[in-house]
């Protein structure tokens, strides 16, 4: 990131908390509690820039709601307003038209951010479509130039250890520590002359190439792409087209059912190593349970050896030692320093920010823009029907703006069918203006619901037809 990576504790020390495309109540409850404490006990002001109403809105001093899918324009408008306040030349254009936000509303948000002393920006990268995440980073760069403001950010991705995974290079165009693949000198310095300097494939690109026959084999580690990825039946077709699908998981899933080889994973209670939370804090993960099966890290290490890697990881500590030697931001991290409470890794530098032009979010043919929302107590492989939390399970629901509901001719409690990407999902209508006109919010409430199948495999905007059943 272009600014400091704030720890969760710094939420309470900020006088402004700017929430972008994030719903911590459902996505990260611990962060939700920190924000509530910051507002109710520490005097912080919460500003919200979101595409849907959330439970945290009642704590917000200022709330702006943009149309589903128009986050790039909304973020750019805020960045441009701040840049103009600073007297900076603006080399990107922003248009409030597609967002549904008025000029006066955006001016109020610009003034609130501009007058802040210490600002914590919290955003969910998983809820940002297209290149909007880069636009958020450009916004952060603009805020950092305000001389009277101290600013930090928290990339509040809801997936466990998402920040740690990115730090370790589990993205297609970066090496560990945020080193771009294109930075050949740094890559060779850290990982040797033979290290690739060409970007790899994203997860969705792997699925697409499996579907086309270009990718022949795939190893899936503790993931269920059939349910969790966009694409629906296209993902199933792609995985069936592989010569070899190996799934390494602790539970039977829709993806293990397609695998040629299934390897048992022991699960979180048997893991050891470290994780990095959304605040950049590295914490020890110690094995709490014993298992007869081979530990995950040992199995992956054997695979690496078979593929020609010469590194010998005889103990988990050796993995951490290599991380401390080679990964920028983790040079000082070791077992002793992490201890029981954890420690913050150093700042990880970011690449230059050059997002593409904003794509129009206007729909044609009467379709609605789909927003798949997170629901904390989703009925999945972990929280199944036998869980003591099963009373939290909900039926499939679609949240509509009253204007769209009137045009479609539906009322509260009616059942509608959402169609897109060759898939159909039925849902019960709730009319509560959770989103603006032209959008529909559908929380993912179960694996069986299949809502991610409505989203295109290539990650393009998800438009759905809505009909009353």
Secondary structure, DSSP 8 states (H G I E B T S, - for coil): --SEE--GGGGTT-SEEEEES--HHHH-HHHHHHHHHHHHTS--EEEEEESS--GGGGGEEEEEE--TT-HHHHHHHHHHHHHHHTT----S---SGGGT--HHHHHHHHHHHHT-SEEEEEE-GGG--TTHHHHHHHHHHHHHT-TT-EEEEEE---STTHHHHHHTT-BTTEEGGGEETT-HHHHHHHH-TTS--S----HHHHHHHHHHTS--EEEEES--HHHHSTTTHHHHHHHHT-SEEEEEESS--TTGGG-SEEEE---GGG--EEEE-TTSEEEEE---S--SS--HHHHHHHHHHHTT------SHHHHHHHHHHHSTT-TT--HHHHTTT-EE--------------------TT-EEEEEEEEEEEESSSS-TTSTTGGG----EEEE-HHHHHHHT--TT-EEEEEETTEEEEEEEEES-SS-TTEEEEEEEETTT-GGGGS-TT----EEEEEE-
